[in-house]
Structures are given as C-alpha cells and as structure tokens.
Amino acid sequence: MEKEQTILVENNIKLLLGPHDRPKSFFQWSILALQHVFAMFGSTVLVPLIINQTAGVEVMNIAMAFFCSGVGTLIYIAITAAKVPMYLGSSFAYMGAMGVCYPFYGNAVFITVMMVGVIYITFGILVYFIGNKFLERILPAVIVGPLIIIIGMSVALSAINNAGFNPDAWKQPYSHWIGTGIAVFTFLITAIIALKCKGFAKVVPVIIGVVAGYLLCVILHFTIGTEYQILDTSKITDPSQW
C-alpha cells in the first residue's frame, strides 16, 4: 500500500478514491455503480456483435455473454473478497481471431479460448506464489502497451460507424449530421469532465456524458421537429400504445 501511495505522489496523481478507499455516501455508491453498468453494458454487447458480423453467422449469443460475464464477476469478487469492485465483461482480445477462424474451424475456436483461460489461471497461480517479477521480464511494458493499442484500434472502426461517420448513416430517418453531432457532443462532454473537472464529477465522466447526450437528444427532438425521429415518443404520445 505504501508503495502504491509513493507512486501516486511521484506522478502527482490525486485520486478522489484510492485503491483501498470506499465511497463515502449512498449517492456515491449509486452513481459509481450506475456508471459501471453503462461502461460494461456497451462493451459486453459489442464483442459478440462484432464477432458475429466478422464471422457472418451467430457465433456468440449476447444473453449468454451477459450470463457468463456475470457468473465470472461473482466468482472474482468472492475470491478477492470484494477488494476490487470490477466487472469482468467480454474480452476484446479474442474478437479478430474468433471472427476470422470460426468459418473455417467452427466450434473448435471455443476450445482455444478455454485453453487461454487455463494458461491465464496457471500464470495467476505462479504470480500468487512467486510474485510477478518473472512476468514483467517476459512481458515488459514495451510489449504489452502496443498490444493494448492494437486491440483498441481494432474496434475503432465500430465506434466511427456508430458515430455516423460512414455512408450507411445517410440511410437513417434523420439527417446524418445530427447523429454525428450528438456523438461528438457526448464525447467532448465526457472528455472535458474527465480532464478538467474536480471532485466527484471527475470520477463519473461516463455517466455525465450519457446524461448530457440524452438531454441533447430531447432538446433536438422537440426543437427541430419530430419528423427526424431522434427519439421514439410514440409510447407516450400515442394513447393506443398505453
């Protein structure tokens, strides 16, 4: 713990909640939990969607992905005595390989993923008993860093497409620039909150960005006209659907 605090001081990093701290109020608990739900939901859904699109068939079921990630999280929390409040969602590391290999090898790709899990558990046991120094020598930061960047860049295209920066966006029932503008606005709000704000707001930039994006959608929906169908309000405005 002292080593962690020393590193934070040397790098001039001021954390509102440190690794060994707990939220001070029910409000903080609730907001942090809600942000965690939003953060994990998109990625847990996105991974099976991208794998299915790459393979051209349904390789992974979204409901099963949620179930397995939930069970894995409960096991993780039980083993670690809830010291790290982390949700174990879908892994982005296997997306490209599974999507490309499934048409050729079928369900055998799941065996390879399971074997990776076995290797992961093996290294975890070794780290527990002999420490992580040997692992730092095998996989130094100069190797791990680029790998993480590659994994992130592999899903960048999906984010770009969802933001409306693609020809398919022109086929939407509203002008493509509206969707792109909303995406850019939400991203900027999230980035500004994360970089410039102080206090508790700095810890929850994702939830603030989501709320700001939805508020912008509501404003645009009722100002530029409902014909763009930015929001579906039929269940509220149409009595036949009550």
C-alpha positions in Angstrom: 0.0 0.0 0.0 2.8 2.4 0.9 4.5 1.6 -2.5 1.2 2.5 -4.3 0.9 5.8 -2.5 4.5 6.6 -3.3 4.0 6.0 -7.0 0.9 8.3 -6.9 2.8 11.0 -5.2 5.7 10.8 -7.6 3.4 11.1 -10.6 1.4 13.9 -8.9 -1.8 11.9 -9.3 -4.6 12.9 -6.9 -7.3 10.3 -6.6 -10.7 11.1 -5.0 -11.0 7.4 -4.2 -7.8 5.3 -3.8 -7.4 1.6 -4.4 -8.2 0.9 -0.7 -10.9 3.6 -0.2 -14.7 3.2 -0.3 -17.4 5.6 -1.4 -18.4 7.9 1.5 -22.2 8.0 0.8 -25.0 6.1 -0.7 -25.1 8.7 -3.5 -21.5 8.0 -4.5 -22.2 4.3 -4.3 -25.2 4.6 -6.6 -23.6 6.9 -9.2 -20.4 4.9 -9.5 -22.5 1.6 -9.8 -24.7 3.2 -12.5 -21.6 4.4 -14.4 -20.2 0.9 -14.1 -23.4 -0.6 -15.6 -23.2 1.8 -18.6 -19.5 1.2 -19.1 -19.7 -2.6 -19.1 -23.0 -2.9 -21.0 -21.8 -1.5 -24.3 -18.5 -3.5 -24.3 -20.2 -6.7 -23.2 -22.7 -6.4 -26.1 -20.2 -5.1 -28.6 -17.9 -8.0 -28.5 -20.4 -10.7 -29.6 -21.9 -8.4 -32.1 -18.5 -7.7 -33.8 -17.6 -11.4 -33.7 -20.9 -12.4 -35.3 -20.5 -9.7 -38.0 -17.0 -10.8 -38.8 -17.9 -14.5 -39.0 -21.1 -13.9 -40.9 -23.1 -16.2 -38.6 -24.1 -16.1 -34.9 -21.0 -17.3 -33.1 -21.8 -15.8 -29.7 -25.2 -15.2 -28.1 -25.5 -11.8 -26.3 -27.6 -13.2 -23.5 -25.1 -16.0 -22.8 -22.2 -13.4 -22.9 -24.0 -11.5 -20.1 -24.7 -14.6 -18.1 -21.1 -15.8 -18.3 -19.6 -12.4 -17.5 -22.0 -12.1 -14.5 -21.0 -15.5 -13.1 -17.4 -14.8 -13.7 -17.7 -11.5 -11.9 -19.4 -13.1 -8.9 -16.6 -15.7 -8.7 -13.9 -13.0 -9.0 -15.5 -10.9 -6.2 -15.8 -13.9 -4.0 -12.1 -15.0 -4.5 -10.8 -11.4 -4.0 -13.1 -10.7 -1.0 -14.6 -7.8 -2.9 -11.3 -5.8 -2.7 -11.6 -4.6 -6.3 -15.1 -3.7 -7.5 -14.5 -4.7 -11.1 -17.0 -6.2 -13.6 -15.5 -8.8 -15.9 -17.1 -8.2 -19.2 -16.4 -9.7 -22.7 -12.7 -9.7 -23.7 -11.8 -7.7 -26.9 -8.6 -9.7 -27.2 -10.2 -12.7 -29.0 -12.6 -10.8 -31.4 -10.5 -10.8 -34.5 -9.2 -14.3 -34.2 -12.6 -15.8 -33.4 -14.4 -13.9 -36.1 -11.9 -14.9 -38.8 -11.3 -18.5 -37.7 -14.9 -19.6 -36.9 -16.0 -20.1 -40.6 -13.0 -22.5 -41.0 -12.8 -24.3 -37.7 -16.3 -24.0 -36.2 -16.8 -24.6 -32.5 -13.1 -25.5 -32.1 -12.4 -21.8 -31.6 -14.1 -22.1 -28.2 -11.6 -24.8 -27.1 -8.8 -22.4 -27.9 -10.3 -19.7 -25.8 -10.8 -22.1 -22.9 -7.1 -23.1 -23.2 -6.1 -19.5 -23.0 -8.2 -19.4 -19.8 -6.3 -22.4 -18.4 -3.0 -20.6 -19.2 -4.3 -17.5 -17.5 -5.1 -19.4 -14.4 -1.7 -21.1 -14.4 0.1 -17.8 -14.5 -2.2 -16.4 -11.8 -1.2 -19.3 -9.5 2.5 -18.7 -10.3 2.2 -15.0 -9.5 0.5 -15.8 -6.3 3.3 -18.0 -5.1 6.5 -16.5 -6.6 5.5 -12.9 -7.5 5.2 -11.1 -10.8 8.8 -10.2 -11.5 9.2 -13.0 -13.9 6.1 -11.9 -15.8 7.4 -8.4 -16.1 10.6 -9.7 -17.7 8.6 -11.9 -20.2 6.0 -9.2 -21.0 7.5 -5.8 -20.4 5.5 -2.6 -20.9 7.1 -2.0 -24.3 5.3 -5.2 -25.5 2.1 -5.0 -23.5 1.4 -1.4 -24.5 1.4 -1.8 -28.3 -0.8 -5.0 -27.9 -3.4 -3.0 -25.9 -3.3 -0.2 -28.6 -3.8 -2.8 -31.4 -6.8 -4.3 -29.6 -8.3 -0.8 -29.1 -7.7 0.2 -32.7 -9.3 -3.0 -33.9 -12.7 -1.8 -32.5 -12.2 1.9 -33.5 -14.0 1.3 -36.8 -17.1 0.2 -35.0 -17.1 3.4 -32.9 -16.6 5.5 -36.0 -19.5 3.8 -37.8 -21.8 4.1 -34.8 -21.0 7.8 -34.6 -22.3 8.3 -38.1 -19.0 8.7 -40.0 -20.0 6.2 -42.7 -22.2 6.1 -45.8 -24.8 4.0 -44.1 -25.6 6.8 -41.8 -27.2 8.6 -44.8 -29.9 6.0 -44.8 -31.1 6.9 -41.3 -34.5 8.5 -40.8 -32.8 11.7 -39.7 -30.0 13.7 -41.3 -26.7 12.0 -40.7 -25.1 15.1 -39.3 -27.5 15.1 -36.3 -26.3 11.7 -35.2 -22.7 12.6 -35.7 -23.1 15.9 -33.9 -24.7 14.1 -30.9 -21.9 11.6 -30.8 -19.2 14.3 -30.9 -21.0 16.4 -28.3 -21.2 13.4 -25.9 -17.6 12.6 -26.4 -16.4 16.1 -25.8 -18.5 16.4 -22.6 -17.1 13.2 -21.3 -13.5 14.2 -22.2 -13.9 17.7 -20.6 -15.3 16.3 -17.4 -12.6 13.7 -17.1 -9.8 16.2 -17.8 -10.9 19.5 -16.3 -13.4 18.8 -13.5 -12.6 18.4 -9.9 -14.2 16.5 -7.1 -16.6 13.6 -7.5 -17.6 14.7 -11.1 -14.1 13.7 -12.3 -14.8 10.1 -11.2 -18.0 9.8 -13.2 -17.4 11.3 -16.6 -19.2 8.4 -18.5 -22.5 8.8 -16.7 -22.4 12.6 -17.1 -21.6 12.2 -20.8 -24.5 9.8 -21.2 -27.0 12.1 -19.5 -25.7 15.1 -21.5 -26.1 13.2 -24.7 -29.7 12.2 -23.9 -30.6 15.7 -22.9 -29.3 17.0 -26.2 -31.4 14.4 -28.0 -34.5 15.5 -26.1 -33.8 19.2 -26.9 -33.3 18.5 -30.6 -36.3 16.2 -30.8 -38.7 18.9 -29.6 -37.0 21.9 -31.3 -36.1 20.8 -34.9 -39.2 18.7 -35.3 -40.3 15.1 -34.6 -40.1 14.1 -38.2 -36.4 13.3 -37.8 -37.3 10.6 -35.3 -34.4 11.3 -33.0 -36.4 9.8 -30.1 -39.3 7.4 -30.2 -42.0 9.1 -28.1 -44.9 7.1 -29.6 -45.5 5.1 -26.4 -46.1 8.4 -24.6 -47.9 10.5 -27.3 -50.0 7.7 -28.8 -52.8 6.7 -26.4 -53.3 3.4 -28.3 -50.0 2.1 -27.1 -50.6 2.9 -23.4 
